[in-house]
Amino acid sequence: MSLTRETMTDEQRKSVALEYLKAFDNGGVTSSGDSILELFATDAQVYFPKWGLATGRDQIGKLFGDVGATLKGIVHHYAEFNWVFSGSDMVVCEGTSHGEHRDGPWRAGVPDWAAGRWCDVFEIRDWQIQRCFIYLDPDYAGKDTKRYPWLAGVAG
């Protein structure tokens, strides 16, 4: 963990989070042409469901590579984001997306129970992401229906 060097506003933290999300839509490349990993502190942590906790840029790169290898493309719906600011380094973004997974396409709300809704909890300090915990259903194509009785009879 690094020492705080400069105070950031909520809008500045939001801009870092948006740059991160837009980099995913751009194949892991930021608007300046850098790797998405440059947005992270060297000792940052990222959590992704069914993958676990990655610590440091090397592990985060492995996580993003593993998950990214299953995706043909993703588009975040920026106009529909909900932002929650804590008054500290913590910022929460709730949103929707659509795209194509190797198992098939997804779109938030189609159907309502399927993938595409997500929530990211960020800790952003000194213009870098210190922590990003990603909460979503990693079954993008909605194939895992047999284990859930309320989805009985739903094609998956």
Secondary structure, 3 states (H helix, E strand, C coil): CCCCCCCCCHHHHHHHHHHHHHHHHCCCECCCCCEHHHHEEEEEEEEECCCEEEEHHHHHHHHHHHHHCCEEEEEECHHHCEEEECCCCEEEEEEEEEEEECCEEEECCECCCCCCEEEEEEEEECCEEEEEEEEECCCCCCCCCCCCHHHCCCCC
